[in-house]
Amino acid sequence: MDHGSSEPPNPGLRGRDLLGLGGFLVAAVVGGLVIGLLLDHLAGTSPLFVLLGIAAGIVGAGVGFWVKVRDALRS
């Protein structure tokens, strides 16, 4: 054992971190969907903005997932 180290052990991703990450992924995709629905309603189009909103939500969720996991694994 190394008693001279002042750094805490790396816990990695815990259960609550994974729940928060899952909630973030769902919120990003559902948020894109809702914004797309609103824009389609305002513009009188369908399903153009819904598809764009879902795509943007998936991209945003992917980038956010990557950043959060990268930060968790670095610490």
N, C-alpha and C positions, 0 to 999 in steps of 0.2 A: 504494500500500500504506500501511496505517496501522500504523506501528511503535509508536505510543504506547499502543495498546490491550493490556491485560493479559488479556483474556478469550479463552479458546480458541475456535476456530470450532465452530459447532454441527454435530456429526456426524449428528444425526437418529437414525433407527433403523437399526442395522447388522444384519448377518446373524444374529449370536448373539442380539441382542435379539429378533429375529423368531422364532427357534427357541424361545427361552424363553417368549415370548408364546404360541406355538402349544402348547407343553407345558402352560402354565397353562390354556388353554382346554380341552384334552382332559382334564386332571386335574379341573377343576371339573365337567364333565358326567359323567365316569365316576365321580367321587366321589359325586355326587348319585344316580346309578344304583345304586351299591353300597349306599349308606345306605338307599335306598328298598327294595332287595331284602331287606336285613336287617330293616327295620321290617315289611315285608309278611310275612316269615317269622315274626316274633315275634307279630304281631297276627293272623295267619291270614287275611289279606286278599290280594287280588290283582286287578289291578295298581295299586291306589290309590296306595300310597306310592312305587312305582316311577315312576309318571307325575309325582307331586308332586316327587320327588327330581330327575328329569330337568329339570323346569321350573325348580326352584330352582337347579340347576347351570347351566342356560342363562342365567338372570338374573344369577347370580353371575359367570359368565364374561363376560357383556356389560359389567357394571359394572366388573369388574377390567380388561378390555380398554380401556375408555374412560379409566379413571384412568391406566393405564400409558402409553397413547399420548399422552394430554394432557400428562402430566409430561415425556415424552420430547420433545415438540414445543415445550414452554415453555423447556427448558434450552438 
